[in-house]
Amino acid sequence: MEGSWISILPFLVVIPIAVWTKQVLPGLLVGLLIGSYLHTPSLIGGMETMLHYIVQALIDKNNIEIIVFLYAFSGLIGMIKTSGGIKGFVEKAAEKIDTKKKALLLTYVSTIGTFSAPTFRFVTIAPIMRALLRKVKMTTKELGFVIETTATPIIVLIPVATAFVGYMVSIIQISLQNQKITEDPYTMFIKSIPYNFFAFVIILVGIYLSFFHHSKSNAPTQVETEAEEEDWHTCHPAVSKDLPSKPWNLLVPLLLVILLTLFLTWWSGHTKANSFFGAFIKADVLQAMVVSLLITILLSAFFFLFQRFKINDLITSFVTGGNDLMSVVLLLSVVWGLSSVAEDLGFSQFITAHSGWIPQMFVTPLLFLFGAAVSYFIGSAWGTWGILMPLGVSIASVSGVSLPLIIGAVFASGSFGAFSSPLSDDTNTIAKILNLSVVDYARYKLKPALIAAVIAAVLYTATIFFI
């Protein structure tokens, strides 16, 4: 279909509805519905078209692999929780940590084994820090800030074995397909990582707060004292007293999935390349990640059964964990459908015809700042990426701006909201574990987050002259 202004209507309604409802899914659904009726303007035909786009998205091979990966990964985390892996890790670590320096070093070093998802990071580190609040000698808000800088900002930079990577590659894939760009989406993701400037800057701010900044008030407040005195086992179900304490039930599965992913990724591409590193470029990374994860789940299940855990409990925890991500699967299916219907309405052609007037040096910083504002008001990194990535890739293809740079800026904009928004899961989870007021904690984080965002915008403006 030839591009016209109606092709952008689906995206124009998504953002205001998402901001108004503080939820991403309603805006995406309305956008998909409008796009479907614009494509087939009849009472029944519009609904049939919407169903068609969703079904087509769900039967795509790569999309199915992504759904399997997300569900299975969350299911594995559920099994680890039930088997006492998280609780055991927390208890062992808390026994050995007795100074601020050790506690903060643990926060950073433990990222190596717990980078799978932000919530996973929080429930393994925050209870330890809460139990050692007096020894750490930081205000609880500062402590929460430091912990958060080791979660989403780091996880978005890791290209294997995280709950994010499958989703991020999928968003790139559908955006490249819309523009008829034949680049490999995983390769584009790897190339975009150095350009996620917000993540790098906010990590550096966290390091500064950890090791070089001295809090004006080291005396615990009443809330902090109550948080310390209250048993940390009550701060999250994953560390409940009712669970066993088995740290190896966390370490073994995570080590397995990381090593298997690296090996099978190399194995997938080693016959297509002449070098070790070339094999990773030529590999079918998504398939390697899915297969590695499935093998890990089977081996972990046997490992848990050998410890006399009941198979019914393991199955229940796997299903419960997987179901936790069903909302993400629904979000993905709607994002895929919306991108497809907008493309069929001529979205790419319209962007090509009407965005050439933007000076090249301002394209990336403006996209980043716009995305940062959207992600702050909707509180969702994944929702922001789903909304903006098709737009960003379309603009990049018109303006001649580096594609990895644009992709990195979109991911950075979503990371800003996930980190700073009072609506984000990250903010609410860490506030709950550390017994903080969500609004006060979000207000505390906003200033350094805005400083990091401004620095990132300047870097995006300057980078265009070097690539």
DOLUMFI-567817 format. One record per residue (C-alpha): residue in one letter; x, y, z. Coordinates in pm, whole numbers, plus 50000, padded with zeros to 5 digits. Layout:
REM residues N
aXYZ/...
END
This chain:
REM residues 467
m500005000050000/e501275034949912/g502335055050216/s499965082050345/w499345099650673/i496855072950783/s499735048150811/i501025066051122/l497625067451296/p498105034051477/f501355046551633/l499915081051709/v497215066251932/v499485041252109/i501585066252306/p498845089252447/i496705059452550/a499705042352712/v500595074252901/w496965080053006/t496325044353125/k499895039253260/q499765005953075/v501364996852742/l499034969052628/p495784989552596/g497505014752369/l499014987552152/l495674969452123/v493845001252021/g496615009051771/l496334974251621/l492554976851609/i492655010551431/g495264997851187/s493174967051111/y490054987651038/l492035011750822/h493274981650628/t489834965150605/p487124991350671/s484174968650750/l482594958351080/i483614921751064/g486534925750826/g488494947751067/m488264922151346/e489204894151108/t492214914250991/m493364920151350/l493104882951422/h495004875351100/y497954897351195/i498184882851546/v497954846951421/q500534853251148/a502894867251410/l502414837351639/i503034810951372/d506314826051253/k509184802251334/n511464828251490/n508614842951692/i507664808751827/e511284802951931/i511264836152118/i508024827252298/v509424793052395/f512624809152518/l510824835152734/y508394810152885/a511034783552948/f513504808353096/s510924821553340/g509944785653419/l513564776953502/i513734806653741/g510554793553905/m512184759553962/i515294776154106/k513164795954352/t511194765354466/s514324744354512/g515794770454747/g518554782254515/i517964819254567/k517404816354942/g520544794854982/f522664819754789/v521384848854999/e522014831055329/k525544819755238/a526484854155113/a525014871655419/e527124849355648/k530384859755484/i529784896955429/d530684919155725/t531874952455577/k530554978855337/k533334971855087/k532604934555078/a528874940555047/l529264964554756/l531834942454584/l529404913454615/t526704934854453/y528864939354143/v530614905454131/s527344886254175/t526154901053848/i528204873753679/g525804847053803/t522514865753842/f522224887553533/s519284868053392/a516574893553477/p516224924853695/t513834908753945/f516204879253973/r519004903554061/f516864921054319/v515794890054509/t519354876954529/i521104909254628/a518624932454798/p517824909055092/i521564905555164/m522034943255162/r518924948155372/a520274923955634/l523574943355641/l522124978355629/r524044991955930/k527384977755813/v526984992255463/k526515027355608/m524515041555322/t520995054955322/t518465029755199/k517725050954892/e521405051854798/l521605014554850/g518585008454628/f520075031054361/v523365011954361/i521564978454338/e519424990454047/t522455001853850/t523574965253847/a520224953053712/t518554966053393/p521454988953286/i523834959053288/i521364932853165/v520564952452846/l524274950852758/i524594912852791/p524014893652464/v523364858452600/a521294839952861/t519034868552975/a515274872752969/f515814904652764/v517894892952471/g515184872752295/y512724901552312/m515294927352201/v516374906651901/s512734900851808/i511944938151807/i514974944551585/q513974915951355/i510444928251284/s511724963951231/l514384952450983/q511864931050796/n509524960750761/q512314980150592/k513394950550378/i516824952150544/t518634918750524/e521034924250817/d521044897251085/p519034910451385/y521294894751647/t524374909651480/m522634943451483/f521934939051853/i525604931451923/k526684961951722/s524204984251905/i525464975752255/p528305001852260/y525715028652177/n523455022752476/f524985053652633/f522445058052912/a523215023353049/f526955029953057/v526605064253219/i524195053153492/i526435023153574/l529345047353624/v527145068753851/g526375037554057/i530075029354088/y530765064854204/l528055062654470/s529355028754578/f533035035754627/f533755073154609/h530725091054754/h530235095155128/s526645098555241/k525855130155435/s523965109655688/n525195074955777/a522825071856070/p519945048555990/t516505064155978/q513575049156163/v512435031855844/e515925017955785/t516165005456142/e512814988356110/a513924972955778/e517044959255943/e515254945656247/e512514929356044/d513504894655924/w514654897655562/h513044863955486/t509724882555469/c510784906855197/h510144883554901/p508634848754847/a511874836854681/v513694839055016/s510874826955238/k511664807255555/d509534778855424/l511964771855139/p515074749855167/s518504766055158/k520524752054866/p522794777454692/w524004752054434/n520444750154302/l520994785354177/l524604782854063/v524444749753873/p521504758453640/l522874793053563/l526344779553490/l524814752953266/v522704776953061/i525604801253009/l528144774752905/l525674755852686/t524584787952514/l528154797552433/f529054762352311/l525924756552100/t526154791451951/w529684783651837/w528614748951721/s525774763651515/g528134785551316/h531484767451318/t530884750350982/k529994783650818/a533044803450929/n536824800750917/s537514814451264/f536384809251621/f534794843451654/g533404841851303/a531374811551409/f529444833251656/i528584857851379/k527334830451145/a525424811451413/d521664808051452/v521884824051796/l518204822951885/q517924785851815/a521134779252009/m519764798352310/v516464779352304/v518114745152273/s520614753752548/l517804764552776/l515754733052714/i518774710852787/t519464730853104/i515864726353221/l516054688653174/l519424685353348/s518334708553630/a515134688553680/f517174656553722/f519524675253958/f516564686154171/l514914651954161/f518174636354280/q517804658554589/r514344643354647/f512274673154536/k508824661954425/i508234661854051/n504784677254099/d506314706754285/l508914711854013/i506304710853737/t504054734953927/s506914759253987/f507954757253620/v504424764453498/t503904792153752/g507204808153656/g506444805453285/n502974820253333/d504574850853492/l505734860453143/m502464853752959/s501704890952971/v504984896652786/v504044870352525/l500734888452473/l502564921552448/l504934907152189/s502134892751974/v500384926651964/v503654944951888/w504334920951600/g500804925351467/l500874963351499/s504214965851317/s502934943851035/v499644962150982/a501354996250995/e503854984350735/d501044972050508/l499405006250542/g502575022250404/f504305033350723/s507845030250583/q506995049250266/f505405077450464/i508395080650696/t510715080050395/a508805108350230/h508385131050533/s511345127650769/g514205138250546/w514055174150676/i515445164851020/p519175173951042/q521175141851063/m523015151951380/f519725156251571/v517945124451462/t519435101351726/p519365124752030/l515765135551954/l514665099251921/f516405090652248/l514875119752441/f511415112952301/g511715076052391/a513005084752739/a509945106552801/v507595079152677/s509285052152885/y509155073753198/f505405079653170/i504515043653085/g507155027653308/s508055000353060/a511304994752873/w509854966252668/g506774986352573/t508905015952467/w511134993852253/g508114978152085/i506625012152004/l509755030551893/m512005004851725/p510005003351397/l509965041351389/g513675043851467/v514765018651202/s512545035850944/i514075069851020/a517585055251014/s517035040950667/v515885075350542/s518365097950716/g521435076450663/v522175075451037/s524035044451156/l521545016451221/p523365002951533/l523455038451671/i519685042651632/i518985008151777/g521245015552072/a519425048652131/v516025031652134/f517215005852386/a518765033752595/s515505053352599/g513595023352734/s516295016952993/f515785052553124/g512115046153204/a512735011753353/f515315027353585/s513695060353683/s509915057553645/p507775053153958/l505605030053746/s508355005953649/d508594970653787/d512214977153887/t511365007154105/n508424990154272/t510234957254335/i513344972454492/a511234996654700/k509164967954835/i512184946554927/l514004975555096/n510814988655261/l510945022655084/s508215046454970/v507945041354593/v507285078154521/d510105091054743/y512545065654605/a511605073554243/r512015110754314/y515475104154461/k516575085354147/l515205110353898/k517945136753927/p520925113853856/a518885096153587/l518175129553415/i521855139153435/a522775105853275/a520105111253006/v521475145852920/i525005131852895/a523705103852672/a521915128852445/v525135148952409/l527045117152323/y524455108052057/t524815142651905/a528605140551899/t528855104351783/i527305111851444/f530535129851348/f532645098851412/i530715070251252/
END
